[in-house]
Amino acid sequence: MDSREPSLALLSAVILGLFFGLERYTELSEDAVEQVDRYYMYFIHVQIMVFVGFGFLMTFMRRYSHSAVALNYLASALVMLEAVLVIGATQQGFWNQKRSKIQIDIPLLIDASFCAASGMIAFGAIIGKSTPTQTLWLLVFQVPLYALNQRLVVHTFKALDMGGTIVIHLFGAYYGLAASLMLSRGQPLHGLTNPKNCGSHLNDLFAMIGTLFLFIYWPSFNGALASVSAADLAGATDAAKLAQFLAIVNTLLSLLGAVLAVFGTSALLGGRFNMVHVQNSTLAGGVAMGAACTLRMTPGSSLAVGLGAGVISTLGFTYLTPFLDRTIGLGDTCGVHNLHGIPAILGALAAGLAALGQHSDYLLHANGAAQLGYQVLASVATVGIAGGGGLLGGWAASWINPLRHEPLLVPELFDDGPWWNAEHVEPLLAQGSTYPGHMSAHGVVEEGVCRADDGGASGGGGKDGAVGRGGGPETRA
């Protein structure tokens, strides 16, 4: 982030002031002790998914792995803090009940982690094409919309969504896709044709670490808030008592089904296994099961949801992503449409259809038909809010950025060089550009790290192959 850019300092100061003025801890009593016993293990599992799973999953790009894992770290921390304020205010009726403080408890921290997960899904659509400043502002804009949509889906529509299929995955995917469309409109090499938007053997191995962490902890993610307190256990229905067990088992079976489906479909489509499919589509079962996870489905039904999600996600990576990139210029760097968007639509519908055969104790409406209708309504509303918000956020982030008059050059896309000390921008000599020898306005680097050779003002390479910003026939992004 450029030293002239005050966004992070400004956001930190505002959040600090609001925490001093508005936040307090939950009552330090037996309730707090019970919260630790009931929620803390699941909270840690969700944190591992957000900070380790999503972070390493996005390290697949050979020139952008530092930024992928580190910006995931920074942005998740920022979103969590903002979400504690915004979600805490909406959930606790801060405005209506005229409370003077927002009460922090572990369930609120889990919800804030869910919001961060949705933010990282959105980040996956724009990663490599936005500056760190743009990324942070886009995610700051996302949090109030996320809280509004969560309130609408969970409390107004009463949709089944314990694992966040609609609220987390569907919202994050279409917010990020809309923002990506806005940021990439009319820009060259923002998508699959950029030679840096690809992996390497080592990067793919690191990304698989993220995949495996996500796979292991996804049942905890879907079931984190499904437990019943000890005080309420005696009067709880069987559906409430079984909710967390069902969430864990249904999710695991769906994930296992997705693994089988993806390996089979990938080999069938390409003759060999595709690492992109394995890293991403094997997780589609967890996404798709988030809405239906607390229903008393048969084991075969859970497995079938995962199999279907795995096949559809793999087909999306193979055919849909290149089609959208080619026809409307929608650059989806991490394929969030295929891992989160489409499986979330499938999962919302699967929950509605599964509700048709459920006892009313397992539903949030009087019967399965009504539940199905509200699942569809919640999904449509979520896509609308996320899509509209992403377009607006993408436009606003472009103008808030103080360096908007110095946009990323094509060689700086999908590259750690402009942002990290001791890194350089890898040249794109195939683009026919020349790079005079002054440093990129976007990066803060040590003098001499990112400069051209003494006689290389008209050549493509600098010290250690570094390139800088320059005039001449460069292609702007």
N, C-alpha and C positions, 0 to 999 in steps of 0.2 A: 504494500500500500504506500502511495507516494507520501513523502514527509510533509507536503503542503496540504494534504487532505485531512481535514479535522473530523471526519464523520465518526470514526471509532471513539475518539475522545468525547465528542458531543453526546453520542448515544450512551457511553459509559456514565457520564456525568448525570444525564437525565434519569437513567435507571437507578443510580445510587441515591439521588434525591428522592425518587418515588419510594424506594425501599425504606429509607429513613422515615418518610412521612406516612406510608400507607400499610406497611407489612408488620405482622407479629406472628409468633409461633402459636401453634395449637396449645390448648391448656396442658401444662406439664403435669399430667396425672396418670392414672391407670390407662386412660385412653391412648396416650402417647406410647406407653409400653406395649399395648396390644397392637398398635399400628406397626411397630417395628417387627413384632413376631409375625404379623399377618401379611405385610407388604414388602418388607425390605429386601428379601431375597429376589422377589419379582422385579423390584425397582432396579436392582443391580443388573439383572439380566437384560432389562430394557436399555439401561445405560450402555452395556456392552454392545448391544445391537446398534445403537445410534453412533457411538464414538469409535468403536472398533469395526463392527460389521459394515456399516455404510461407508465409513472412511476408507477401509482397505478395498472394498468392492470397486471403488472409483479410481484405484491406482493403476488401472489397466493401461492407461495411455503412457507411451514410452517417454514423452517429454513433459508430462504434467502430473507426475505422481506426488511430488512434494506439495504442490498446491492442492491436489485432491484431498489428501489426508489431513493437511494442516488447516485448510479453509473449512473442511468439515468440522474440525475441532473448534475453531473460532466461531463459526456461524451457529453451531449447535449450542454452544454456551450462551451466545447472545439471544438466540430464540428462546431458550429455556427461561432465562431471566425475564424476558418480556412476557412470555406466556404465563409465568407465575402471577404477574400483575394483571394481565388482560383476562385470562381464563379464570383466575381467582375472583376477579370482580364480577364476571358474568355468572359464574356458578354459585357464588355466595350471596347473590342479590345485593351487591355492594351499593348500587345506586338506589334501588327501590326501598331497601330497609334502612337507609341512611346510616350504615355502619361507618365507623371511623377508621377501621383497620381491616385488611385482608388477612385471613388466618392461613398460615402455611402449615400443611400437613403432608404426609407421605403420598396419599392419593393425588393431591394437587401436583406434587413433584412428578408423579408418574404421568399425569395428564400433560404436564409441561414437556416431559420427554417424548410423549406421543406427538406433540406439536413440533418438536425438533425433528422427529422422524419424518413428518410430512414436509418440513422445510428441506431436509436433505434429499427427499424424493424430487422436489422441485429443483433443487440445485443440480441434480443429475441431468436435467434437460438442458441447462445453460452452461454447464461446466466447460471451461476452456474458451468460452466466447465472451465472457463478461469479466470486467475488472473486479478485484476484490471489493471495491467500493460499491459497484453496481450490485454485486451479489448480496452484500449485507443489507442494502436498502430494499432490494426485492424481498428478502426474507423478513425484514422489519414490517413491510407492508402486508405480508402474508398473515401475520399472527392475528390481527383483529378480524380479518375475514375468516380465518380458521375458527376462531372462537364463535363468531356469528353463525357460521355453518354448523358447527358442532351443536350449538343451542337449538338450531332449527331441526336438524336431523334427529337428535337424541330426545329432546324434550317436547318439541312441537309435533313432529311427524311420528315420534316413537318408533323409529326403525330399529330392527335388530342389527346391532353393529358393535358387539362387545370387543372385537379385535380390530376395529377401525377400518374395515374394508372400504366403507364410504367416506367416513370423516377424515381418515389419515391418507389412505392410498389413492382413492379416486380424486380427492381434493388436491393433494400434492402433485399428482401427475398432470392434471389439466391446468393447474396454476402455472407449473413450470413450462409446459408445452406452449401455453399462450404467451408467456413472457419470452420464451425462446423465439417464437414466431415474430414478435415485435422487435426484439434485438437483432434478429438476423435478416429482416426484410431487406431485400435488394443487396445484400452483402455477399461477396464471393468467399468461397472456401470456409463457410461456417458449418458445413455438414460432412457427409461421408467422403467427399472428394479431397478433403484436406489430407495430405500425406502424414501429418502428425496426429490425426485422429485415428490412431491405430495402436495396437498393443505390441508387446515383445514377449519373448519366452519368460523372462524374469518378472516382468510386470503382470503377466497373466497368472503367474504363480502366486504373487502377492494378492491379486484380486481374488483368487480362490480361497485364500485365508479368510477374507471377508465373507465369502459365500458360506463357508463352513461354520463360522461363528453365527451368522444369521440363521442358518438351518438349525443349529443346535438350540438356540434360544427362542426361536419363533413361537413354540407352544407357550412359553412364559409370557411373551408379548401379548398374545391373544387372550390369555387367561389372567393377566395381572390384576385386573379389577373385578374379577368374577366371584370372589370369595364372599362368604357370609360371616359377619362378626359373631363372636362367642355369645354376646348378649342376645342376638336375634336368632340364634341357631334353633332353639326349641320351638319357636313359632314359625319357622321358615317352611316353605313348601318343598316338596321333593325336587322340583325344578331348580329352586334357588340353591339347595344343598348340592345338587349335582353339577351346577353350572361350571365351576372351575375344572372339575374332572373331565367333563365333556369337552370343554375348550381345549384342554391339553391333548386329549386322545384324538379328537377329531382333527385337530391341526396337524399332529404328527402323521396320522394316516394320509392326510391330504398331501403333505410334503413328500412322503415316501412315494406316493403315486406319481407326483410330478417328476421326481428323479427318474423313475422308470420310463415315463412318457417322453421326457426330453432326450435321454440318451437314444431311445429307439427312433424318435422322429428325426433327430439330428443326423443320425447315420443314414436313415432312409432318404433324406433330402439331399445330402451331400456326399454320400458314400463313406464318409468318415465322421468322427465326432468333431463338433465345433466348440471351441472353448468359450466363445461368447454365449452360446446357448447354455452350456453347463454352468457358467458363472451366474447367469441371471434367471433363465426360465425354470430351473429346478426349484426356485423359491416361489414361483407363482402359486403353488398350492397353499402356501401360508397366507398369501394375499387373498385368494379366493375364499378361504375358509373363515376369514375374520368375521363376517356377518352371521354365518350360520353356526358358528362354533359351539354355542351353548344349547343348540337344539338336540333333541334325542334322536339323532339320525342312526341308521344302521352303519356298521363299519364299512360295508361295501359302498354305501352312498358317499361317505367321506373320501374313500379311496377313489371313487369315480370323479368327484369334484377335482381332486388333484391331478388325475390323469388328463381330464379335459383341459384344465388350466395349463398344464405343461405343454400339451399339443398346440393349443391356441397361441401361447406365448412364443413358442419356437417358430411357428408359422409367421407370426408378426415380425420377428427379427429377420426372417428370411425374405419376406415379400413386402410387408406393409411399410417398414421403416425406409427402405430404398425408394418405394413409390412416393411417399410423402416428401422425402428429401428432394426427389427429382421433379415433382409436379408443383408443389407450393413452397419449396424451400424451407421446410420444417426440419431444422437440425435438432435431433434428439440424441445428444451425445451418449448417454448411458442406456438408451432404450427404455426409458421409464414408461412409455406408452405400452410397451409389450410386457414389462414385468409388473407394473402397478395399475395402469389405466384399464386395459382390456380385461385382465383377470379380476379387477375390482367390479367391473360391470357384470361379469359372469358370476362373481360371488354374491352380489346383491340380488341378482335374479335367482340364484340357487337357494339363497335363504328364503326368499318369498315362496318359491315352489315347495321347498321342504316344509314350510309353515303350514301348507294345506293339509298335511297329515298329522299335525301335532296337537296335543292336548292344549287347551287354552292357558294352562299354567306356564307353559314354555313361551308364550307369545306376549306381546305388548298391546295387542288389540283383541277384540272379542272373538275373532275367528281368523282362519288362515287366509281367506280371500281378502279381507281388509288388510291384513299384514302384507300380503303380496302387493297390493295397490300402493301402500305407503313405502314399501321398499323401492318401487319404481319412482314414485314421486320424490323421495329423498335423493335418489341417484340423479335424476334430471335436474333438480335444484342445485345439487352440488356441482355438477358440470357447468351449469350456468354461472354460479357465483365464482367458481374457480377460474373459468375461462375469461369472464369479464374482468375479474380482479387481476388476472395475469397480464391481460392486454394493457390495462391501466397501469399496473406496476411496472411493466416493461418500458412503457413510454415515460413514466415518471423517473425511473432509475436512469434512463438515458440523459435526462435533463438535470437531475440533481448532481451528477458526477461533475466535479470542477474541471476534469480533464476531457470534457465532452468534445472540445475543439481539437483534441489530439487523440483521435480514436486509435484503437489497436491496429497496427499494420498486420497484413496477412501473416508474415513470419512470426508474429508474436502470439497468434492464436494457438491454443493447445500447447503452450510452452511455458516452462517455469522461469525462463530467462528474465523477463521484465520484473519479476517480483521477489526473487530470492538472491541473497548475497552469495557471491562466488559462482553463480550460474550465468550462462550466456544464452542468447537466442540463437537457435540453430538456423543457418541460412536455408532459404528455399530457392536455390539457384535455378531450378527448373522453371520458376515463374518469370525469369528474365529481368529481375529487379536489380538495382544497384543500391548500395548502402553507404553513404558518406559517414565519416567517423565521429559522430557524437551520440551520446547515450540516449536511450529511450526516455521520454518524459514520464513514462509510467513506472519506471523502476528506480529503486534506490540501491545502487551498487557501489562497490569500492572503485575508486578511480583506476582506470586501466583494465578492469575486468571485462567491460563491455565496450570495446573501442576497435576501430579498424586499424590495420597496419599503416605505417607512415605513408606508404605509397599506394594505399588501397582505397582511396576515396571513390574511385569508380569501379572497384571490384566488389565481388560478392562476399568475401570473407574478411574477418578481422582476426584479432588475437584469439587463438584457440577456436577459430571458426566463428567468433562472435560477430554479431551484427548490431547496428544501432538504428535509431530513427533517422530518416533523412528525406530529402526531397527527391527530385528526379522521378523516374517512371515507376515508383512503387505502386503496388495495389493496396488500397486502403480497405479495411474491414469495417 
